[in-house]
Amino acid sequence: MRFSRRRFLSLATFALGCPAVVRAAIAYPTRPVRMLVGFAAGGAPDIAARLVGQWLSDRLGQQFIIENRTGAGGNIATEAVIDATPDGYTLLMAGLQNAVNTTLYQKLRYDFARDMAPVAAVSRETYGLEVHPSFPAKTVDEFIAYAKANPGKLNMASPGYGTGPHMAGELFKIMAGVDMQHVPYRGSPPALTDLMANQVQLMFSPMSSSLEYVKAGKLRALGVSTAARSDVLPDIPTVGEFVPGYQATGWFGVCAPGKTPVEIVDRLNQEINAGLSDAQLKSRFSDLCATVFPGSPSDFGKFIADETERWGKVVRTANLRAD
């Protein structure tokens, strides 16, 4: 099933063209809301969901319950949300993998552009090129030289096939000209456990999941994936300082079933953006090497469309297939 940029942008901008009467205030929420995460507890998407969920619970007076429904690169959670009643009580913490999966999977049961409504962007995620402290390379340049001298012998962990860390690694392989074996896990925690046990040699890890391990010396970060150095770890260079033009940033945002009423989408967007403007919540994301990026539902829809095109090119160049 192929991606339709025009259809997705049309859905994302639908709210802007609706008459005022449709935007009438409604009582929402009047009961607990589920927010599904397609990956294990403790990983980057789970952390983002819990931060946003707690904010919404406090603001709206109903519990936003985070439910981890793992498997199939986030597709199981995505399908569950798409199949849910479009009433605002089942949401998805979407991420880069949803944009990737459009190209990665040839036989998806759903069309993300048609079946999901963008609600609000939340955060951009920094990845760290991380290795075990015993790894012989101390810099990105040394790592590339080692990888080229040992083609196909390095195992690169990721939280799952098609996830942001996986794609950051595939982009690195293309741009640095190295050959490494991908080892997918069901979430960041088990992948990091094996990396710290030296069972795998590297991971482009979400810094929100691995920052404390880096600070404690249990992992060594050779570089960060963003265009600029991190304020939290300013001594660690960017990968782009060694591989010109390299940049890979993960992201998360809230989506709802495609036919969710516009007034509910608008209410959620307003409340999430209020949280992203709150100094305390912004600081919590910043401490995890993540930055918030508020905007309208149509802004988020356009962003997802752009990301789908960008990472689709990487999927095709790397000749990746998930089914």
C-alpha positions, 0 to 999 in steps of 0.5 A, spaced: 500 500 500 503 506 497 503 513 501 499 519 498 502 525 500 496 529 498 491 525 501 495 525 508 496 533 507 488 534 506 486 530 512 491 534 516 488 540 514 481 538 514 480 542 521 482 548 518 477 549 513 471 546 517 465 551 519 465 554 526 459 550 528 463 544 528 468 547 533 463 547 538 465 545 545 464 538 547 465 535 554 471 531 553 474 527 556 469 524 561 473 518 562 480 515 562 484 515 555 488 510 552 495 512 549 498 506 545 506 505 545 508 500 540 515 499 544 517 496 550 516 500 557 522 505 558 524 506 551 524 513 548 517 513 545 514 510 552 518 516 556 515 521 551 508 518 552 508 518 559 511 525 560 505 528 555 500 523 558 501 526 565 501 533 563 494 531 560 491 527 566 493 533 570 490 538 565 484 535 563 482 531 570 482 524 567 487 519 567 491 518 560 493 511 561 499 509 557 499 502 554 505 498 551 503 494 545 509 491 542 511 488 536 511 489 528 515 495 528 510 499 532 504 496 527 500 492 532 499 498 536 498 503 530 493 498 527 489 497 534 488 505 534 486 505 527 481 500 529 478 503 535 472 508 535 474 515 533 472 518 539 478 521 542 479 515 547 484 511 544 490 515 541 497 513 539 504 516 540 507 515 533 514 516 531 519 516 525 517 508 524 510 510 522 513 514 516 518 509 515 513 503 515 509 506 509 515 504 505 518 498 509 512 494 509 509 492 502 503 489 505 500 493 510 493 492 513 492 500 513 494 506 510 497 511 515 495 517 510 488 515 510 487 512 516 490 516 522 489 523 524 495 527 526 494 531 533 500 534 535 507 534 534 511 533 541 519 532 541 525 531 536 530 525 539 537 525 539 541 519 538 548 517 540 552 512 536 554 508 542 559 502 543 561 498 549 567 502 553 572 496 551 571 497 544 577 499 540 575 506 537 575 512 541 572 517 535 567 516 529 573 516 525 576 511 528 570 507 528 569 508 521 576 505 520 575 499 524 568 498 521 571 498 514 577 493 516 572 488 519 566 488 514 560 485 516 563 483 523 560 489 527 553 487 530 548 494 530 543 493 535 536 497 534 529 497 538 526 494 532 526 494 524 524 500 521 525 504 528 529 511 528 535 508 531 535 503 525 534 508 520 539 512 523 544 506 523 542 505 515 543 512 513 550 512 517 552 505 513 550 509 506 554 515 508 560 512 511 561 506 506 561 501 512 558 494 512 554 492 519 549 487 521 543 489 524 540 486 530 533 488 532 530 488 539 523 489 542 525 496 544 531 500 547 531 496 554 533 489 552 538 492 546 541 497 551 542 491 556 546 487 550 550 493 548 552 494 556 554 486 556 558 487 550 553 482 546 553 487 540 558 492 538 554 498 537 547 502 537 544 509 535 541 509 541 535 514 543 539 519 548 533 519 553 534 511 554 541 511 554 544 518 557 545 515 564 549 509 562 553 514 558 554 519 564 556 513 568 561 510 564 557 504 562 557 506 555 561 510 550 558 515 546 562 517 540 558 522 537 550 525 536 546 524 530 543 532 531 546 537 526 549 541 533 552 538 539 548 537 545 547 542 551 547 536 555 553 533 553 557 538 549 564 535 549 561 529 544 562 531 537 556 530 532 557 524 527 556 530 522 563 533 524 566 526 521 561 524 516 559 531 512 552 532 512 549 526 516 543 528 521 538 523 523 533 526 528 527 521 531 521 524 533 514 523 537 507 526 536 500 524 538 495 521 532 488 519 533 483 515 528 482 518 522 475 520 523 476 523 530 471 529 531 475 535 529 473 539 536 477 533 539 483 533 535 483 541 536 482 540 544 488 535 544 492 539 540 491 546 544 493 542 551 499 538 548 502 545 545 500 548 552 505 543 555 510 544 550 510 551 552 511 549 560 518 551 562 518 545 567 515 540 561 520 543 556 526 542 561 524 535 562 525 533 555 531 537 554 534 533 560 533 527 556 537 531 550 530 532 546 527 538 544 519 540 543 516 542 537 509 545 538 504 546 532 498 545 529 495 538 526 496 541 519 503 542 521 504 535 524 501 532 518 506 536 513 512 534 517 510 527 517 509 527 509 516 530 509 519 525 513 515 519 509 519 521 503 525 522 506 526 516 509 523 512 504 529 514 500 533 511 505 529 504 505 529 504 498 537 505 497 538 500 503 534 495 499 530 494 506 524 490 506 520 487 512 515 483 509 
